[in-house]
Each structure stands twice: as structure tokens, then as C-alpha cells.
Amino acid sequence: MFSLHVWRPYHLIIFGASGFTGQFVVEEVARVASEGPNGNLKWAVAGRSKQKLEKVLEQAAAELSKPELRSVDVIVADVGEPGSLAAMCKQAVIVLNCVGPYRFFGEQMVKACVENGAHHIDISGEPQFLEGMQLNYDSQAAEQGVYVIGSCGFDSIPADMGVLFTRDQFKGTLTAVESFLTFGTGEDGGCLHDGTWQSAVHGFSEGHELQTLRRKFNYKPLPTVGSKIKRRGNLFFSNEVQQYSVPFLGSDPSVVKRTQRFLLEEHHDKPVQYGAYVGIGGIGNVFKLLFGGLIFWLFVKFSFGRKLLLKHPEFFSFGVFSMDGPTRKQMKDSTFQFEFFGEGYTEGQDPSQGKPNGKIRILVKGPECAYVATPIAMVQSALTMLNEPTALPKKGGVYTPAALFAKTTLTDRLHKHGIEFTVL
């Protein structure tokens, strides 16, 4: 059972607070500190460099006009020094882990949290890391009463909670959902920091390892309720979003599938099939994607190619990824939108008989995905844990977002902070 560990000095410690994403998590925590237990969130920042952490606090104080942020506690901790991680974890109820790529640095933090009784939240979009943590630490986390919750950023809160929201809003038995993700930018365009690019390069180069990992679970296929969902092609024009679209290659499908397996095994809920796609725009973007995808696929197979991809992210991604990351103006003007199209059997209809006879459409939309929506999702996940402990599963373990937060008000909290869930 989740415990507030009132004897610990901090509700939250932001680890990796001086990183590109971490700095925005710091600002988000500062904005919503009054939403902590009893209106008083106790928090600290942590990382390798005291000077960089102090600089981030200075920057946040200036950005938010909150001079008191300069006095937030700073903890020096390094993934290369297990003792420092242990000392940090013993002071926190929850550690917000912002240090990526997680395949290189994440396991040390998970291990330290589990061994020292701190709950762990990350924003990883790397299936190999996420599923590896479930394989290696689920039992130990359960024994320690610790929650390890992965993918609590844009990957994969909107998708995972979106499918759950669609199911809960459907009057009957929801059997399948397709989601279409689109992005909007302002006149200055937009981009992502190259940390995400690094994760993609390493992830695609090690794809065979993920298949080996998954075989170790020895899972049986999830049962199909109703008609089997039809998979779209690798490139098609979507009438739903009026754009050319491709399958979404991020962690969302695997996270949603893990959630559906948990809900089946723990609550005997009927699993929902899921297909995820992303709109890429018009024919010009199709040619860019085909050319860029071919180059990426060729280069990622060889070490020298991976070095080039990592060294020149802006060139090889046509400006989508940058070592400098987006400007605040680009972030302010950017948005994301998920449209969920669900089908199933209305109340009183037998899912084993005939074709689905009911449909539902859900919209999940929000601000810039990586450095605005992700901090909101991560911080609201932590605040939900702190404020609603009795709504969480009774035992610890490694969880997906919707598995942990199924009975909480997380979607309502997200909605109030700009990640909106709406029935269309």
C-alpha cells in the first residue's frame, strides 16, 4: 500500500533537474506546489553538478517571478555513484527521473529507488527499458511496496489514459480503438531536443534485443473481443485526419497493450485492441519521410552510421531534432492532438455475436508535447499519487500509467492543466 512516508523530508526529488527536460519539470513543480499534500509540496532538485542545479533554480525563479525558488534544496547525486543515489532516494517519497536515454542510465535509478523505498516516475518512451524494468524489478518492487511507473510523459500518458477514458465513456463493451496523432506549430516551426533522437537511434539499432526480452515473459496472446482490428498500411491517406499517415513507432502501442493485459489479469476486464497512427501532412512530407527513413534505416545498422546520425541530428531529421532544442516561442506556439476512434457493442449486446454496433470518438489535445505537456503529465502523476493513495493498487510493482491510475482522478487533473479529454 502506498505510504506518504511523512518522515521523509521531501515529497518529490527531481533527478536530472539540470537537463533539457528537467529544467521544465522544475518550473512545472514550482507552478503547482500548492497542490501538494495539505497545500504544501516539499521538493528538491538533484543531479551531478551543484552549480548547474543552482543555475536552473535561478532561471526558474526569473521565469516564474518566484525568488523563493533560489532557496530550494539541492542534492548532488550521480548515476555512476550508487551510494549517492541511495542517499538521495532515502530522502524522497517519489523520485522524478528525468535522466535519459533511460536504456543507459535508467536502471541504476530504478534499482536505487526500489532498494531504498522511494517510488519512481520516469518519462521514458523506450519499450526496451520499460519492459526490462518490469521483467527485472516487478517482484522486488512489490515486496518493497514501491511503485515504479514508466512512460509518464507525452510517451505515453495521452495514449494510455486516452484509451482508458474512451473505454469508460463508451456505453457498453469497447473492443477496439484507433488513435491518430497530429501536431501543430506556429510561424517559427518547432523541433525536439536531440536526446529523443539518441533514444530512437539506439532503440532501432537494438530492436532484436526487444524481441528477445519479450519472449522471456512467456505471455499468451491477449484474447480478441469482437471483430479483430484491421491494421492499416505503412503509408496511407487518413480520412479521419485528412493527412497522409503512418503507424506510430513510439512506445504507445506497447504501453497500452501492457495496460490491457494488467486490467485483464487483475480485474478481468475485457482487453481493448489498439492501433496507433501519426499524421505526417501532405505529399511533400511523404517524400521527406521516405527519403529520411531510408537513410536512417541504412545508417542505423552500422556503428559508423550511428555515429553520423548522433553527431548531426538536425541534418538527418530535416530539422525535426536539434542539439539546442526548441525556443520558448516555438514551445508556446506548438500543440498536439490525439483523436481516438473506438468501436464496440452497446449495452445489452453480446460481444460474441455479430459485428460491433457502437462507435465513439474522443479528443485528447494539449500544448507542446515534449517540454510543456510532458512536465505537466509527469508532475500531475506524482501529485495524484501523493493526494490519492487509497485509489492506487494495493501492492507495489512496475506499472504502466493507466494500470496505476485507472481508479484515480488523473484525467481530471490533466484536463485542468491543459491536457484536455473530451467526448466528440
N, C-alpha and C positions, 0 to 999 in steps of 0.2 A: 504494500500500500504506500502511496506517495506520502512523504512526510515533509513538512516545511523546514525541518532541521533548524528550529529557531535559535539554536546555539551557534549556528554558523554566522559569521559576520556579514556575508553577502548573499542576497537572493540570486544575483547574476554576476558572473565574471565574463567579460568579452575577451576571449583569447584570439590574438591576431588583430587587435584593435587598430594597429597602425597600417594594416594592409589596405589595398584599394577598396575592397568591400567593407572591411572592418570599420573604416572611418565613418561610413554612412550608418552602420549599425550603432555606433556610438551616438551619433546625432539622433537616431530614432529612439534609443533608450532614454536619452535626455528629454525628448519631447513628451514621452508618455510615463515618466517616472511616477506621476501622481496616481497612475492606475495600478501600482503595486499593492501588495497586501497592506491593508489599513492606510492606504493612500501614501505610502512611504516606501519606495523601492530602494533597497540598499544594493549598490553595484560598484564594480571596479573594472579597470581595464588591465590587460595583461599582454605580454609579448617579450621579445628578446631585448629590445632597446628602450631603456627608460626615457632617453631623450626623444625618441620618435613618438612614444606614447604621450609624453607631455606636450609635444607639438600638436598631436591630434586633438587633445583636450583644449588647447589654446585655440585651434581652428574652430572647433565646435562651439566654444564659448563666444567667439566672434560671430560665427554664422547665425547662431540662435539668440544672440544678445543675452546670454546666461553666464555672467562672470563667475558664478559659483562652480561651474564645471572645472575650473582650473584646480580646484581642491579635491576632485575625485581621486580616490586611491589608485596608485599604480603598482602593479605586481610584475616583477621580472621573472619570466619563465620561458623555457626553450624546449622544443620537442626533442632536441639532442641531449637533454639532461633530465632523465626520468625523475630524479629527486625534486627538481624544481616544479615539475608537473604535479607530482604527488602533493607537495606543499600547497600549491595553488588550489587543487581540487578539494582539499580538506577544508578550505575556507568558503566554498560555494555550495549553494543548493543546486544551481544549474550553471553549467558552462556553455556559453555560446561560442562554438568553434568556427572561426572564420578563416582558418589557415588551410589553403589549398595549394596545389592539387591534392585532394584527400588521399589518393592512392599512394602518395609518398609520405604524407605527414599525419593522416587521419587516425591510423590505428593506434599510434602512441597515445593520442589524446583519449580515445575511447577506452583503452586499457587503463589509463590513469584514473579516469572517471569511475569506471566500474570498481576498481580496486579500492578507491577512496570515498565511495558513497556519494558522488556528485552525478546528477542527471546530465545527459549530454544531448545538445541540439546542434545539428550541422545544416549546411545549405548545399550539400553535395548533389551534383547531377551525374555522378559516376556509378552506373549499376554495379561494376565490379567491386568497388569499395563498399557500397551499400549492402550488397548481398553477402560479401565476405564478412562484414561485421555481424550480420545475422547468423551466419554459419558458425563463426568463431566465438561470439560473445553472448548469444541469446541466453543460454543456460546459466552462465555465470552472472549476467545482469539480473536474471530472475531470482537467483539465490541471494543476491545482494540487495534486492528491492530497488534497483536502479533502472530508470528508463533511458534508453538510447534511441533517439528519434532522428532519422536521417531525412534528407531532402525537404527541409522546412523553409525553402526559399521559393523563387519562381519555379524551379525544379524542386518539388512537384506539388506544392500546395494547391494552386488553381485547378490542376487536373484531378488530383486525388480527392480533394474536398468537393470539386465540381461534380464528379461522378456520384459521390455520396449525396450531395444536395439534389441532383437530378433524381436519384432513386427515392429520396424522402419526399420530393414534391409530386412524384407520379402516383396517381390514384390507382393502385393495382400492383402488378408484378413487373418491374422493369427488367428487361432481358438483355438489352444491348444499347451502347452509346457510341456515337462517333463525335469527335471534337475537331474543330477547325480553328487553328490559331492564326491570328493576323496581327501585324504591328503597324503603328502609326508614328510618324516623325514630323518635326517642324521643318522650317525652311533651312535650318542648319544641318539637317540629317541626323544621323545617330550612329553609334558604334558601341562595341563592348571592349572591356579590358582584355588583354591577351592571356590572362590567367585561364579564362574559359577556353580559349584556343588551345592552350597547352594541354588541358584535360582532354579535349577532343582528339588531338594528335596522339597522345599516349593511349587513349581509350580504343581508338580504331586500330592502332598497331598491335594491341594485345587482346583483340576480340576473341581469339581462340581460347584464351585463358578463362574468359567469362563462361563459355560453354562447358569447359571442364569443371569449373566451380559449381555450375548449376546441376550437373549430374550428381554431385555429392549429396544434394538434398534428397534425391531419390523420390521426387514428387510424382504423384499420379496426375494426369491431366485434369483440369477443372471440368466438372460436368457442364454441358451446354443446355441451358434452359431456353425453350422456344426455338425459333429459327436461328441457324448459325449465321453469324455476321459475315457479310461479304467483304472481302478485302479489296481495296482499290488498287489501281496500278501504281507503279513507281513515279509516274508523272501523268496528271490528268487535269482537265479543267473542271473546277468545282462550281456547280450551280449554287451551292449553299453560300459561298462567299464571293462568287464571281471573280475568281482568280485561278491561275494555274496553281496546283497544289502537289505536295509530295508527302510521303509518310514522315512523321516526326521521329527523328532518330535519337532524341534525348532519353532521359530516364523515365518519363511519364508512363509509357505503357507497362514497363516492368514494375514500377511502384504501384500502379493501380492493380495490377494482377496480384501482387503480394497482399495488398489490402483485401481483395476479394477472397483470396484463399484464407486469410485470417478470419474474415467475417463468416465464411462457410464453416470453418473448423471450430471456432469459438462460440458462434451464435446461431449456427445452422441457417444462415441467410442464403438465399439463392444467389449465386455469383452472377455478376453483370459482365457481359463481353464488352471489350473496349477496343476501338480503333482510333488512332491519333494522327492528325494530319496538320500541315502548316501551309498557309498560303504564301506564295512567293511573288505574286504580282503578274505582270504582263509578259509578253513573248521575249522582250529584251532580257528580263531577269532569268527566263528559262535558259537562254543561251549562255548567260554568265554562270548559272548553276551547273550546266552540263560541262562547260569548259573547266571551271574551277574544280568541280567534283572529280573530273578525270585526272587533273593534275594532282589533286590531293590524294586520290586513291593510288596513283603511281608512286608518289613521293613517300607516302606514309609507310610503305612496305620495306624501305631500306633506311639504314641508320643515317647515311649522308643526306637523304631526302628529308628525314625528320628534322635534322639539324637546320636545314634551309627553311622548312616550314616554321620552326620555332623562332628562327632569327628574323624572319621577315613576315610576320603575321598580316600586316596591313596590305602588303603586295599580293600575297597568295589568297587573301579573303576578299579582295576587291574593296578594302576599306571597312569591312564589317567588324574586324578586330584591330585594336591599336594598342601599342605599348603605353600610350598616355591615357587611354580610356576616354569616355565622353566628357564634354564640358558640362557644367551645371545647366547651361542654357539648353543643350541638347537633351539632358535628362528631364528638364522641366517640360519640354515640348513633346516628349515621347509617350506612347501609350501601348497597351496590349489589349487584345480581345480574344476570348475563347467563346465559341458558340458550340453548345452541346446539343446534339440531336439524338433523342432517346426513343426507343420503341419498346412495347411490352404488351401485357394483357391487362385489360381493365378489370376492376373489381368484379368478382363473380365468374370470370372467365378462367378456364383451365389451361395453364401454360403447356400442358402436354397434348393439347388438342388444337389443331389448326394453326394458322399464322397469327402473329401479333396483330391486335386490332386497335392499339392505342399509341399515340405519339406525344412527345413533349419536347419543348425547346427551351434551353436555359442559356443565359448570357452571363459570363464572368468577365469583367473588364477592370482595368486598373491603370496606374501610372507606369512610367518606365520600368521595365521588367527586372533588370539586374541590380540596380543600385538604389531604387526607390521602393518598388514592390517587394523585393527580396528582404530588405531590412524590416519592412512592415510585417511580412509574414513570419519571419524568424522571431521578432520581438513579441508579437501577439501570441505566438505559440507558447513562448515562455510564460507570458502573463496569464494565459489560460491555465497552464499547469499550476502556477502559484495560487491562483484565485479559485480554481475549481478542482481541487484534489480528489473529491469524492466521485467526480464524474469520469475519472480515468480508470483504466483496467486495474484490477486488484493486485496483479503481480507485475513485477518488473520484467524487462526483456528488451529486445531490439524491435522497434515498431516503425511502421510507415505512419505518415501523418493522420490519414483517415482512420487507421486502426486504433490509434491512441485517442484521437479527438472526436470519435463518432458520436459520443453522448454529451459533448460539451457545447458551448456557445461560440466556438471559434469562428464559424462563418459569420455570425452576427458581429463579432468584434472586428473581423476583417472588413466587413461591409461599412462599418462606421469609420474606418480609417482609409477608405478609398479603393479597396478591392471589393467590388460590388457583385453580389449574386442576385440575379433577377430571373423570374419566370417570364418568358415572352409569349 
